[in-house]
Amino acid sequence: MQPEIVFGNAHIDGADCRGWFMGNFITPFNNPRSTQDLEVKLAIHKAGEMRPEWSINQESTTLSILIHGRFRLEIPDKNFVLSKEGDYVLWPPGIAHSWYAETDSTILTVRWPSTAGSSMPIQSPLELSNVF
């Protein structure tokens, strides 16, 4: 049997999952976009939009790539400004992060593996001693 070919729009298909359009959380589970191998998100942020809390993923590596705009990714003690198309930040599990869209921005994020419940919001990186 030949694998199913899927055609869609990442922005529309991810609307119910904060932009995530591939991962373990996609139903039905026989949908080719449902996978435990990785998660993929297309995020379109307006200038000034920010993540008010910090977030941490306990089990997955994360890669965020700038498609368009100017975007700041914040990790404790360091800020990364993605300003040229293709700029990216790659970080391992257990690193808290937050972000701020300096201009209208489009970001593609890939996280692997896709593990239910491994991503969680935290109020500040100081909470990390209570997380693990």
The first five atom37 places (N, CA, C, CB, O) and aatype in JSON, in Angstrom:
{
  "aatype": [12, 5, 14, 6, 9, 19, 13, 7, 2, 0, 8, 9, 3, 7, 0, 3, 4, 1, 7, 17, 13, 12, 7, 2, 13, 9, 16, 14, 13, 2, 2, 14, 1, 15, 16, 5, 3, 10, 6, 19, 11, 10, 0, 9, 8, 11, 0, 7, 6, 12, 1, 14, 6, 17, 15, 9, 2, 5, 6, 15, 16, 16, 10, 15, 9, 10, 9, 8, 7, 1, 13, 1, 10, 6, 9, 14, 3, 11, 2, 13, 19, 10, 15, 11, 6, 7, 3, 18, 19, 10, 17, 14, 14, 7, 9, 0, 8, 15, 17, 18, 0, 6, 16, 3, 15, 16, 9, 10, 16, 19, 1, 17, 14, 15, 16, 0, 7, 15, 15, 12, 14, 9, 5, 15, 14, 10, 6, 10, 15, 2, 19, 13],
  "atom_mask": [
    [1, 1, 1, 1, 1],
    [1, 1, 1, 1, 1],
    [1, 1, 1, 1, 1],
    [1, 1, 1, 1, 1],
    [1, 1, 1, 1, 1],
    [1, 1, 1, 1, 1],
    [1, 1, 1, 1, 1],
    [1, 1, 1, 0, 1],
    [1, 1, 1, 1, 1],
    [1, 1, 1, 1, 1],
    [1, 1, 1, 1, 1],
    [1, 1, 1, 1, 1],
    [1, 1, 1, 1, 1],
    [1, 1, 1, 0, 1],
    [1, 1, 1, 1, 1],
    [1, 1, 1, 1, 1],
    [1, 1, 1, 1, 1],
    [1, 1, 1, 1, 1],
    [1, 1, 1, 0, 1],
    [1, 1, 1, 1, 1],
    [1, 1, 1, 1, 1],
    [1, 1, 1, 1, 1],
    [1, 1, 1, 0, 1],
    [1, 1, 1, 1, 1],
    [1, 1, 1, 1, 1],
    [1, 1, 1, 1, 1],
    [1, 1, 1, 1, 1],
    [1, 1, 1, 1, 1],
    [1, 1, 1, 1, 1],
    [1, 1, 1, 1, 1],
    [1, 1, 1, 1, 1],
    [1, 1, 1, 1, 1],
    [1, 1, 1, 1, 1],
    [1, 1, 1, 1, 1],
    [1, 1, 1, 1, 1],
    [1, 1, 1, 1, 1],
    [1, 1, 1, 1, 1],
    [1, 1, 1, 1, 1],
    [1, 1, 1, 1, 1],
    [1, 1, 1, 1, 1],
    [1, 1, 1, 1, 1],
    [1, 1, 1, 1, 1],
    [1, 1, 1, 1, 1],
    [1, 1, 1, 1, 1],
    [1, 1, 1, 1, 1],
    [1, 1, 1, 1, 1],
    [1, 1, 1, 1, 1],
    [1, 1, 1, 0, 1],
    [1, 1, 1, 1, 1],
    [1, 1, 1, 1, 1],
    [1, 1, 1, 1, 1],
    [1, 1, 1, 1, 1],
    [1, 1, 1, 1, 1],
    [1, 1, 1, 1, 1],
    [1, 1, 1, 1, 1],
    [1, 1, 1, 1, 1],
    [1, 1, 1, 1, 1],
    [1, 1, 1, 1, 1],
    [1, 1, 1, 1, 1],
    [1, 1, 1, 1, 1],
    [1, 1, 1, 1, 1],
    [1, 1, 1, 1, 1],
    [1, 1, 1, 1, 1],
    [1, 1, 1, 1, 1],
    [1, 1, 1, 1, 1],
    [1, 1, 1, 1, 1],
    [1, 1, 1, 1, 1],
    [1, 1, 1, 1, 1],
    [1, 1, 1, 0, 1],
    [1, 1, 1, 1, 1],
    [1, 1, 1, 1, 1],
    [1, 1, 1, 1, 1],
    [1, 1, 1, 1, 1],
    [1, 1, 1, 1, 1],
    [1, 1, 1, 1, 1],
    [1, 1, 1, 1, 1],
    [1, 1, 1, 1, 1],
    [1, 1, 1, 1, 1],
    [1, 1, 1, 1, 1],
    [1, 1, 1, 1, 1],
    [1, 1, 1, 1, 1],
    [1, 1, 1, 1, 1],
    [1, 1, 1, 1, 1],
    [1, 1, 1, 1, 1],
    [1, 1, 1, 1, 1],
    [1, 1, 1, 0, 1],
    [1, 1, 1, 1, 1],
    [1, 1, 1, 1, 1],
    [1, 1, 1, 1, 1],
    [1, 1, 1, 1, 1],
    [1, 1, 1, 1, 1],
    [1, 1, 1, 1, 1],
    [1, 1, 1, 1, 1],
    [1, 1, 1, 0, 1],
    [1, 1, 1, 1, 1],
    [1, 1, 1, 1, 1],
    [1, 1, 1, 1, 1],
    [1, 1, 1, 1, 1],
    [1, 1, 1, 1, 1],
    [1, 1, 1, 1, 1],
    [1, 1, 1, 1, 1],
    [1, 1, 1, 1, 1],
    [1, 1, 1, 1, 1],
    [1, 1, 1, 1, 1],
    [1, 1, 1, 1, 1],
    [1, 1, 1, 1, 1],
    [1, 1, 1, 1, 1],
    [1, 1, 1, 1, 1],
    [1, 1, 1, 1, 1],
    [1, 1, 1, 1, 1],
    [1, 1, 1, 1, 1],
    [1, 1, 1, 1, 1],
    [1, 1, 1, 1, 1],
    [1, 1, 1, 1, 1],
    [1, 1, 1, 1, 1],
    [1, 1, 1, 1, 1],
    [1, 1, 1, 0, 1],
    [1, 1, 1, 1, 1],
    [1, 1, 1, 1, 1],
    [1, 1, 1, 1, 1],
    [1, 1, 1, 1, 1],
    [1, 1, 1, 1, 1],
    [1, 1, 1, 1, 1],
    [1, 1, 1, 1, 1],
    [1, 1, 1, 1, 1],
    [1, 1, 1, 1, 1],
    [1, 1, 1, 1, 1],
    [1, 1, 1, 1, 1],
    [1, 1, 1, 1, 1],
    [1, 1, 1, 1, 1],
    [1, 1, 1, 1, 1],
    [1, 1, 1, 1, 1]
  ],
  "atom_positions": [
    [[0.84, -1.17, 0.0], [0.0, 0.0, 0.0], [0.9, 1.25, 0.0], [-0.96, -0.01, 1.22], [1.84, 1.34, 0.78]],
    [[0.59, 2.19, -0.86], [1.35, 3.43, -0.97], [0.98, 4.38, 0.17], [1.1, 4.11, -2.34], [-0.2, 4.48, 0.51]],
    [[1.96, 5.08, 0.78], [1.65, 6.02, 1.86], [0.72, 7.12, 1.37], [2.95, 6.63, 2.42], [0.76, 7.52, 0.2]],
    [[-0.1, 7.61, 2.27], [-1.03, 8.69, 1.95], [-0.26, 10.0, 1.77], [-2.1, 8.85, 3.06], [0.66, 10.31, 2.53]],
    [[-0.64, 10.75, 0.76], [-0.07, 12.08, 0.5], [-1.05, 13.09, 1.07], [0.19, 12.33, -1.04], [-2.25, 13.01, 0.82]],
    [[-0.54, 14.04, 1.83], [-1.38, 15.04, 2.48], [-1.04, 16.41, 1.9], [-1.19, 15.02, 4.03], [0.13, 16.76, 1.78]],
    [[-2.07, 17.16, 1.55], [-1.91, 18.53, 1.08], [-2.73, 19.41, 2.02], [-2.36, 18.7, -0.42], [-3.87, 19.08, 2.32]],
    [[-2.16, 20.51, 2.48], [-2.9, 21.36, 3.39], [-2.22, 22.7, 3.56], [0.0, 0.0, 0.0], [-1.36, 23.08, 2.77]],
    [[-2.63, 23.41, 4.59], [-2.06, 24.7, 4.92], [-1.66, 24.65, 6.4], [-3.07, 25.88, 4.63], [-2.52, 24.46, 7.26]],
    [[-0.39, 24.82, 6.68], [0.11, 24.7, 8.04], [-0.57, 25.68, 8.98], [1.61, 24.92, 8.07], [-0.87, 25.33, 10.12]],
    [[-0.82, 26.89, 8.52], [-1.45, 27.9, 9.36], [-2.88, 27.48, 9.73], [-1.46, 29.27, 8.65], [-3.29, 27.6, 10.88]],
    [[-3.61, 27.0, 8.77], [-5.0, 26.56, 9.01], [-5.03, 25.26, 9.8], [-5.75, 26.38, 7.68], [-5.78, 25.13, 10.76]],
    [[-4.21, 24.29, 9.38], [-4.22, 22.98, 10.04], [-3.75, 23.06, 11.5], [-3.34, 22.02, 9.28], [-4.11, 22.19, 12.3]],
    [[-2.97, 24.06, 11.85], [-2.49, 24.2, 13.21], [-3.31, 25.14, 14.08], [0.0, 0.0, 0.0], [-2.96, 25.39, 15.23]],
    [[-4.4, 25.67, 13.53], [-5.18, 26.67, 14.24], [-5.7, 26.2, 15.6], [-6.35, 27.1, 13.39], [-5.79, 26.99, 16.54]],
    [[-6.04, 24.93, 15.71], [-6.59, 24.42, 16.97], [-5.52, 24.06, 18.0], [-7.44, 23.22, 16.7], [-5.84, 23.75, 19.14]],
    [[-4.25, 24.08, 17.59], [-3.15, 23.65, 18.48], [-2.07, 24.71, 18.59], [-2.55, 22.33, 17.99], [-0.89, 24.36, 18.6]],
    [[-2.43, 25.99, 18.65], [-1.48, 27.1, 18.77], [-0.42, 27.09, 17.68], [-0.8, 27.06, 20.11], [0.71, 27.5, 17.92]],
    [[-0.78, 26.62, 16.48], [0.14, 26.62, 15.34], [0.8, 25.29, 15.07], [0.0, 0.0, 0.0], [1.36, 25.08, 14.0]],
    [[0.75, 24.37, 16.03], [1.35, 23.05, 15.83], [0.47, 22.25, 14.89], [1.53, 22.3, 17.19], [-0.71, 22.04, 15.17]],
    [[1.03, 21.8, 13.77], [0.23, 21.06, 12.8], [0.71, 19.63, 12.58], [0.22, 21.78, 11.49], [0.11, 18.89, 11.79]],
    [[1.77, 19.22, 13.26], [2.22, 17.83, 13.27], [2.63, 17.47, 14.69], [3.41, 17.6, 12.27], [3.22, 18.29, 15.39]],
    [[2.32, 16.25, 15.1], [2.75, 15.8, 16.42], [1.82, 14.74, 16.99], [0.0, 0.0, 0.0], [0.86, 14.34, 16.34]],
    [[2.12, 14.31, 18.19], [1.35, 13.25, 18.83], [-0.07, 13.65, 19.17], [2.05, 12.81, 20.09], [-0.92, 12.79, 19.39]],
    [[-0.36, 14.95, 19.21], [-1.65, 15.48, 19.61], [-2.65, 15.6, 18.47], [-1.46, 16.82, 20.24], [-3.79, 16.0, 18.7]],
    [[-2.27, 15.27, 17.25], [-3.16, 15.35, 16.08], [-4.07, 14.12, 16.07], [-2.34, 15.45, 14.75], [-3.62, 12.99, 16.19]],
    [[-5.36, 14.37, 15.92], [-6.34, 13.28, 15.8], [-7.07, 13.43, 14.48], [-7.34, 13.27, 17.0], [-7.2, 14.56, 14.0]],
    [[-7.56, 12.38, 13.88], [-7.44, 11.0, 14.36], [-6.0, 10.53, 14.25], [-8.38, 10.06, 13.57], [-5.2, 11.09, 13.5]],
    [[-5.67, 9.49, 15.0], [-4.3, 9.02, 15.08], [-3.82, 8.35, 13.79], [-4.15, 8.07, 16.22], [-2.62, 8.14, 13.62]],
    [[-4.74, 8.02, 12.87], [-4.32, 7.46, 11.58], [-4.04, 8.57, 10.57], [-5.41, 6.51, 11.04], [-3.71, 8.28, 9.42]],
    [[-4.16, 9.84, 10.96], [-3.81, 10.98, 10.12], [-2.29, 11.0, 9.98], [-4.36, 12.33, 10.73], [-1.59, 10.9, 10.99]],
    [[-1.75, 11.13, 8.77], [-0.29, 11.15, 8.6], [0.41, 12.28, 9.37], [0.04, 11.27, 7.13], [1.61, 12.21, 9.6]],
    [[-0.33, 13.32, 9.77], [0.27, 14.4, 10.56], [0.39, 14.03, 12.04], [-0.57, 15.68, 10.41], [1.03, 14.76, 12.8]],
    [[-0.21, 12.92, 12.45], [-0.11, 12.45, 13.82], [1.13, 11.56, 13.94], [-1.4, 11.67, 14.26], [1.19, 10.49, 13.33]],
    [[2.11, 12.01, 14.72], [3.36, 11.25, 14.85], [4.0, 11.53, 16.2], [4.35, 11.61, 13.71], [3.84, 12.61, 16.76]],
    [[4.71, 10.54, 16.71], [5.47, 10.73, 17.94], [6.93, 11.05, 17.64], [5.37, 9.48, 18.83], [7.73, 11.24, 18.55]],
    [[7.27, 11.1, 16.34], [8.65, 11.37, 15.95], [9.02, 12.84, 16.11], [8.87, 10.95, 14.51], [10.14, 13.16, 16.51]],
    [[8.08, 13.75, 15.8], [8.39, 15.17, 15.86], [7.11, 15.98, 15.94], [9.21, 15.6, 14.64], [6.01, 15.47, 15.73]],
    [[7.29, 17.27, 16.24], [6.2, 18.25, 16.22], [6.66, 19.39, 15.32], [5.83, 18.78, 17.69], [7.84, 19.75, 15.32]],
    [[5.72, 19.95, 14.55], [6.06, 21.07, 13.67], [5.0, 22.16, 13.87], [6.13, 20.62, 12.16], [3.8, 21.89, 13.91]],
    [[5.5, 23.4, 14.0], [4.62, 24.54, 14.24], [4.97, 25.67, 13.28], [4.73, 25.03, 15.7], [6.15, 25.98, 13.08]],
    [[3.96, 26.28, 12.68], [4.14, 27.51, 11.92], [3.42, 28.6, 12.71], [3.57, 27.39, 10.44], [2.21, 28.52, 12.93]],
    [[4.17, 29.6, 13.14], [3.59, 30.66, 13.95], [3.76, 32.0, 13.25], [4.25, 30.7, 15.35], [4.85, 32.35, 12.8]],
    [[2.67, 32.73, 13.15], [2.67, 34.07, 12.58], [2.35, 35.02, 13.72], [1.63, 34.2, 11.38], [1.25, 35.0, 14.27]],
    [[3.32, 35.88, 14.07], [3.19, 36.77, 15.21], [3.19, 38.22, 14.75], [4.33, 36.53, 16.23], [3.97, 38.6, 13.88]],
    [[2.32, 39.02, 15.32], [2.28, 40.45, 15.06], [3.37, 41.14, 15.89], [0.87, 41.05, 15.4], [3.75, 40.65, 16.96]],
    [[3.88, 42.27, 15.41], [4.88, 43.04, 16.14], [4.38, 43.33, 17.55], [5.22, 44.35, 15.39], [3.23, 43.74, 17.74]],
    [[5.24, 43.1, 18.53], [4.89, 43.35, 19.92], [4.3, 42.14, 20.64], [0.0, 0.0, 0.0], [4.2, 42.14, 21.87]],
    [[3.92, 41.12, 19.89], [3.37, 39.92, 20.53], [4.49, 39.22, 21.3], [2.73, 38.95, 19.47], [5.64, 39.19, 20.86]],
    [[4.12, 38.66, 22.45], [5.12, 37.99, 23.26], [4.5, 36.82, 24.01], [5.77, 38.97, 24.24], [3.28, 36.75, 24.17]],
    [[5.33, 35.92, 24.45], [4.87, 34.83, 25.31], [5.02, 35.36, 26.74], [5.7, 33.47, 25.08], [6.14, 35.61, 27.19]],
    [[3.91, 35.55, 27.46], [4.0, 36.17, 28.79], [4.67, 35.29, 29.84], [2.63, 36.54, 29.27], [5.25, 35.8, 30.8]],
    [[4.61, 33.97, 29.67], [5.27, 33.08, 30.62], [6.43, 32.37, 29.92], [4.27, 32.05, 31.21], [6.54, 32.4, 28.69]],
    [[7.27, 31.76, 30.69], [8.34, 30.94, 30.17], [7.79, 29.54, 29.95], [9.57, 30.92, 31.13], [6.76, 29.17, 30.51]],
    [[8.47, 28.76, 29.12], [8.07, 27.39, 28.85], [9.31, 26.52, 28.83], [7.28, 27.28, 27.52], [10.41, 26.97, 28.52]],
    [[9.11, 25.26, 29.15], [10.22, 24.32, 29.12], [9.7, 22.99, 28.58], [10.85, 24.14, 30.54], [8.58, 22.57, 28.88]],
    [[10.54, 22.34, 27.79], [10.21, 21.0, 27.32], [11.21, 20.05, 27.95], [10.24, 20.91, 25.74], [12.42, 20.19, 27.76]],
    [[10.7, 19.08, 28.69], [11.55, 18.2, 29.47], [12.24, 17.12, 28.64], [10.75, 17.55, 30.55], [13.28, 16.59, 29.05]],
    [[11.68, 16.77, 27.46], [12.19, 15.61, 26.73], [12.61, 15.88, 25.29], [11.17, 14.56, 26.74], [13.23, 15.02, 24.67]],
    [[12.29, 17.04, 24.75], [12.5, 17.26, 23.32], [13.53, 18.34, 23.02], [11.19, 17.63, 22.67], [13.67, 19.31, 23.76]],
    [[14.23, 18.16, 21.93], [15.1, 19.17, 21.35], [14.23, 20.08, 20.49], [16.28, 18.52, 20.51], [13.29, 19.61, 19.85]],
    [[14.53, 21.38, 20.45], [13.71, 22.34, 19.72], [14.58, 23.15, 18.76], [12.98, 23.28, 20.7], [15.69, 23.55, 19.1]],
    [[14.06, 23.38, 17.57], [14.69, 24.19, 16.54], [13.67, 25.22, 16.06], [15.21, 23.31, 15.35], [12.61, 24.85, 15.56]],
    [[13.97, 26.51, 16.21], [13.11, 27.58, 15.7], [13.86, 28.34, 14.61], [12.67, 28.56, 16.85], [14.99, 28.77, 14.8]],
    [[13.2, 28.49, 13.46], [13.8, 29.11, 12.28], [12.97, 30.33, 11.87], [13.9, 28.09, 11.1], [11.75, 30.24, 11.77]],
    [[13.63, 31.45, 11.64], [12.95, 32.66, 11.17], [12.66, 32.54, 9.68], [13.8, 33.91, 11.47], [13.57, 32.36, 8.87]],
    [[11.4, 32.65, 9.32], [10.99, 32.68, 7.92], [10.94, 34.14, 7.44], [9.61, 31.99, 7.72], [11.37, 34.46, 6.33]],
    [[10.41, 34.99, 8.31], [10.24, 36.41, 7.96], [10.15, 37.22, 9.24], [8.97, 36.62, 7.06], [9.59, 36.75, 10.23]],
    [[10.69, 38.45, 9.23], [10.52, 39.37, 10.34], [11.77, 39.54, 11.19], [0.0, 0.0, 0.0], [12.89, 39.34, 10.72]],
    [[11.53, 39.9, 12.44], [12.6, 40.06, 13.44], [12.02, 39.56, 14.76], [13.11, 41.58, 13.56], [11.01, 40.07, 15.23]],
    [[12.66, 38.56, 15.33], [12.09, 37.8, 16.44], [13.17, 37.55, 17.48], [11.48, 36.46, 15.94], [14.3, 37.19, 17.14]],
    [[12.82, 37.74, 18.76], [13.79, 37.53, 19.83], [13.38, 36.3, 20.64], [13.88, 38.78, 20.75], [12.26, 36.22, 21.16]],
    [[14.29, 35.36, 20.73], [14.08, 34.17, 21.54], [14.91, 34.34, 22.81], [14.48, 32.86, 20.77], [16.12, 34.57, 22.76]],
    [[14.24, 34.21, 23.95], [14.9, 34.44, 25.23], [15.11, 33.11, 25.94], [14.08, 35.4, 26.11], [14.19, 32.31, 26.09]],
    [[16.35, 32.9, 26.37], [16.73, 31.74, 27.16], [17.43, 32.34, 28.38], [17.68, 30.72, 26.34], [18.08, 33.37, 28.25]],
    [[17.31, 31.74, 29.56], [17.92, 32.36, 30.74], [19.35, 32.83, 30.47], [17.92, 31.38, 31.9], [20.19, 32.09, 29.96]],
    [[19.6, 34.08, 30.81], [20.92, 34.7, 30.68], [21.35, 34.97, 29.24], [21.95, 33.83, 31.32], [22.5, 35.34, 29.01]],
    [[20.44, 34.79, 28.25], [20.84, 35.04, 26.86], [19.61, 35.34, 26.0], [21.62, 33.82, 26.29], [18.57, 34.71, 26.16]],
    [[19.76, 36.29, 25.1], [18.73, 36.59, 24.1], [19.33, 36.36, 22.72], [18.21, 38.07, 24.24], [20.48, 36.72, 22.45]],
    [[18.55, 35.74, 21.85], [18.96, 35.53, 20.47], [18.01, 36.32, 19.59], [18.97, 34.0, 20.09], [16.8, 36.13, 19.68]],
    [[18.55, 37.2, 18.74], [17.71, 37.96, 17.82], [17.85, 37.33, 16.44], [18.12, 39.48, 17.79], [18.93, 37.29, 15.85]],
    [[16.72, 36.84, 15.94], [16.68, 36.28, 14.59], [16.24, 37.42, 13.69], [15.7, 35.03, 14.48], [15.11, 37.9, 13.8]],
    [[17.12, 37.85, 12.79], [16.83, 39.04, 11.98], [16.94, 38.79, 10.48], [17.76, 40.14, 12.36], [16.38, 39.55, 9.69]],
    [[17.64, 37.74, 10.09], [17.76, 37.4, 8.67], [16.99, 36.11, 8.41], [19.26, 37.25, 8.23], [17.05, 35.18, 9.22]],
    [[16.27, 36.05, 7.3], [15.54, 34.84, 6.96], [16.48, 33.65, 7.03], [14.9, 34.94, 5.56], [17.56, 33.67, 6.44]],
    [[16.09, 32.63, 7.75], [16.92, 31.45, 7.91], [17.69, 31.41, 9.23], [0.0, 0.0, 0.0], [18.23, 30.37, 9.59]],
    [[17.76, 32.55, 9.97], [18.39, 32.51, 11.29], [17.64, 31.51, 12.15], [18.39, 33.93, 11.95], [16.42, 31.38, 12.04]],
    [[18.37, 30.79, 13.01], [17.71, 29.8, 13.85], [18.38, 29.69, 15.21], [17.71, 28.44, 13.17], [19.51, 30.14, 15.4]],
    [[17.64, 29.09, 16.14], [18.16, 28.74, 17.45], [17.77, 27.28, 17.69], [17.59, 29.69, 18.59], [16.63, 26.89, 17.45]],
    [[18.73, 26.5, 18.15], [18.53, 25.07, 18.44], [18.92, 24.85, 19.89], [19.38, 24.15, 17.48], [20.02, 25.23, 20.3]],
    [[18.01, 24.25, 20.7], [18.34, 24.01, 22.09], [17.85, 22.65, 22.56], [17.75, 25.11, 22.96], [16.85, 22.12, 22.05]],
    [[18.56, 22.09, 23.54], [18.24, 20.75, 24.02], [17.08, 20.77, 25.03], [19.48, 20.12, 24.67], [16.62, 21.83, 25.44]],
    [[16.61, 19.59, 25.41], [15.57, 19.51, 26.45], [16.04, 20.17, 27.75], [15.18, 18.03, 26.72], [17.23, 20.24, 28.04]],
    [[15.06, 20.66, 28.52], [15.36, 21.21, 29.84], [15.76, 22.66, 29.88], [0.0, 0.0, 0.0], [16.11, 23.17, 30.94]],
    [[15.71, 23.36, 28.74], [16.07, 24.78, 28.67], [14.78, 25.61, 28.62], [16.98, 25.08, 27.43], [13.95, 25.44, 27.72]],
    [[14.62, 26.51, 29.58], [13.44, 27.39, 29.59], [13.58, 28.42, 28.47], [13.28, 28.11, 30.97], [14.69, 28.83, 28.12]],
    [[12.45, 28.82, 27.9], [12.49, 29.84, 26.85], [11.22, 30.68, 26.86], [12.68, 29.19, 25.46], [10.17, 30.27, 27.37]],
    [[11.35, 31.85, 26.29], [10.24, 32.76, 26.05], [10.57, 33.49, 24.75], [10.0, 33.76, 27.26], [11.65, 33.28, 24.19]],
    [[9.67, 34.34, 24.26], [9.95, 35.01, 22.99], [9.2, 36.33, 22.88], [9.58, 34.11, 21.83], [8.25, 36.59, 23.62]],
    [[9.66, 37.15, 21.92], [9.06, 38.46, 21.65], [9.21, 38.75, 20.16], [9.73, 39.58, 22.52], [10.32, 38.67, 19.62]],
    [[8.12, 39.1, 19.49], [8.16, 39.46, 18.07], [8.47, 40.96, 17.97], [6.81, 39.11, 17.35], [7.61, 41.79, 18.28]],
    [[9.68, 41.3, 17.55], [10.06, 42.71, 17.41], [9.35, 43.36, 16.23], [11.58, 42.84, 17.24], [9.03, 44.55, 16.28]],
    [[9.1, 42.6, 15.16], [8.31, 43.05, 14.01], [7.35, 41.89, 13.66], [9.24, 43.44, 12.77], [7.45, 40.82, 14.25]],
    [[6.44, 42.11, 12.73], [5.61, 41.0, 12.26], [6.56, 39.87, 11.84], [4.66, 41.43, 11.06], [7.47, 40.09, 11.05]],
    [[6.34, 38.69, 12.37], [7.3, 37.59, 12.17], [6.6, 36.27, 11.89], [8.19, 37.45, 13.38], [5.49, 36.03, 12.37]],
    [[7.26, 35.44, 11.11], [6.82, 34.07, 10.86], [7.96, 33.16, 11.3], [6.43, 33.84, 9.35], [9.1, 33.33, 10.88]],
    [[7.62, 32.19, 12.15], [8.61, 31.27, 12.72], [8.17, 29.84, 12.46], [8.78, 31.52, 14.24], [7.0, 29.51, 12.65]],
    [[9.09, 29.0, 12.02], [8.85, 27.57, 11.88], [9.61, 26.89, 13.01], [9.29, 27.03, 10.45], [10.82, 27.07, 13.14]],
    [[8.9, 26.1, 13.82], [9.53, 25.4, 14.93], [9.34, 23.9, 14.77], [8.95, 25.88, 16.27], [8.24, 23.43, 14.48]],
    [[10.42, 23.17, 14.97], [10.41, 21.71, 14.92], [10.92, 21.21, 16.26], [11.29, 21.16, 13.72], [11.93, 21.69, 16.77]],
    [[10.2, 20.26, 16.83], [10.59, 19.69, 18.12], [10.55, 18.18, 18.01], [9.65, 20.2, 19.28], [9.62, 17.61, 17.44]],
    [[11.58, 17.52, 18.55], [11.6, 16.06, 18.47], [12.2, 15.48, 19.75], [12.4, 15.58, 17.24], [13.12, 16.06, 20.32]],
    [[11.66, 14.32, 20.19], [10.45, 13.65, 19.72], [9.21, 14.38, 20.2], [10.43, 12.19, 20.2], [9.3, 15.35, 20.95]],
    [[8.06, 13.91, 19.77], [6.78, 14.47, 20.18], [6.23, 13.62, 21.33], [5.77, 14.53, 18.98], [5.71, 12.53, 21.11]],
    [[6.36, 14.14, 22.53], [5.98, 13.39, 23.72], [4.88, 14.14, 24.46], [7.19, 13.16, 24.64], [5.08, 15.28, 24.88]],
    [[3.75, 13.5, 24.63], [2.61, 14.12, 25.32], [3.01, 14.54, 26.74], [1.41, 13.16, 25.37], [3.62, 13.76, 27.48]],
    [[2.66, 15.77, 27.1], [2.87, 16.26, 28.45], [4.28, 16.69, 28.8], [0.0, 0.0, 0.0], [4.55, 17.01, 29.96]],
    [[5.2, 16.71, 27.83], [6.58, 17.05, 28.18], [6.86, 18.56, 28.12], [7.54, 16.33, 27.26], [7.9, 19.01, 28.59]],
    [[5.94, 19.33, 27.55], [6.11, 20.77, 27.47], [5.2, 21.42, 28.51], [5.79, 21.29, 26.03], [4.02, 21.1, 28.61]],
    [[5.78, 22.36, 29.28], [4.99, 22.97, 30.33], [5.36, 24.43, 30.53], [5.15, 22.21, 31.63], [6.52, 24.81, 30.4]],
    [[4.35, 25.26, 30.85], [4.64, 26.66, 31.16], [5.21, 26.78, 32.57], [3.37, 27.53, 31.01], [4.85, 26.01, 33.46]],
    [[6.09, 27.75, 32.77], [6.6, 28.08, 34.09], [6.57, 29.6, 34.21], [8.05, 27.51, 34.32], [6.63, 30.29, 33.19]],
    [[6.49, 30.11, 35.41], [6.42, 31.56, 35.6], [7.75, 32.24, 35.34], [5.95, 31.87, 37.01], [7.79, 33.35, 34.81]],
    [[8.84, 31.58, 35.7], [10.17, 32.16, 35.47], [11.2, 31.03, 35.48], [10.52, 33.25, 36.56], [10.92, 29.95, 36.0]],
    [[12.38, 31.27, 34.92], [13.42, 30.25, 34.94], [13.83, 29.86, 36.36], [14.64, 30.73, 34.17], [14.41, 28.8, 36.56]],
    [[13.53, 30.7, 37.34], [13.87, 30.39, 38.73], [13.1, 29.19, 39.23], [13.6, 31.6, 39.62], [13.5, 28.56, 40.21]],
    [[11.98, 28.86, 38.56], [11.17, 27.71, 38.95], [11.85, 26.4, 38.59], [9.81, 27.77, 38.29], [11.42, 25.35, 39.07]],
    [[12.88, 26.42, 37.78], [13.48, 25.19, 37.27], [13.9, 24.23, 38.37], [14.67, 25.52, 36.42], [13.85, 23.02, 38.18]],
    [[14.32, 24.75, 39.51], [14.72, 23.86, 40.59], [13.54, 23.03, 41.1], [15.33, 24.66, 41.73], [13.74, 21.99, 41.72]],
    [[12.32, 23.49, 40.85], [11.13, 22.76, 41.29], [10.59, 21.83, 40.21], [10.04, 23.73, 41.71], [9.73, 21.0, 40.49]],
    [[11.08, 21.96, 38.96], [10.53, 21.2, 37.84], [11.14, 19.81, 37.78], [10.77, 21.94, 36.52], [10.43, 18.83, 37.54]],
    [[12.44, 19.7, 38.0], [13.12, 18.4, 37.83], [13.43, 17.74, 39.15], [14.4, 18.57, 37.04], [14.0, 16.65, 39.17]]
  ]
}
